[in-house]
Amino acid sequence: MTVPTSTPARRGIVARRHPVAKLVAALLIALPLVVTIDPVSAGVALALEVPLLLSAGLTPRQFWLRTLPLWIAAPAAAVTISLYGQSSGRVLVEWLFVHVSEGSILLGLSAMLRVLAIGLPAVVLFVTVDPTDLADGLAQVLRLPARFVLGGLAGMRMLGLLAEDWRALALARRARGVADAGRVRRVAGMAFALLVLAIRRGSALATAMEARAFGAPGPRTWARPSRLVRADVVLIVAALAIPAIALAAAVATGSFRPVFGAG
């Protein structure tokens, strides 16, 4: 059975790049930015990421829907840190556990920009990744164990069936008249039934894969070759340049504030 996927059509330049290149690019952007907590590096990185986001091939509606949790979490983090973060500089508001100072506001702004600078490219880069292409890349380019990769791919392909099973269970219980009361008890019972269905389907899938020699020793052949091309290397280099320029700007302006050892 083929499970439909919601992966958008890959129209943009970045959207057509290799899944492994996107994975490496997201890591290269995120990891250097977590060593400091200042608004300059996060703001510069966010500005440099704009061409990357625009070339991802997403429509405005797709972009805002996919990144909506980030646009909610980033301001929430900024407000929380501004109200309850470490106070420094001139205190603006002080009431019970709330201590708003110039330093806490700056820290909250830095956290908001950093959430967006790290989260936006990670979400946008992976929106157009096909699970099969990613599995091919992980096994052929990164040389991960084929058993692990194919098992993960099979599990991802089965995720869409969970929603169908949940709807079928709800309709079946309603048809039998046992879904009219006790919402908490009903949800718990449906969750247990869904777990049983998932275990049964997983066991049947594992048996079928073993019967088709998915766990056999020796070198494995692949139906679709997967390799990096020059454009993928360009994406990785660009992703490495973004945090490098951002951190250099923070050091040059004197705002670099390392997370470890900052006092």
Order of alpha helices (4+ residues) and beta strands (2+ residues): alpha-alpha-alpha-alpha-beta-beta-alpha-alpha-alpha-alpha-alpha
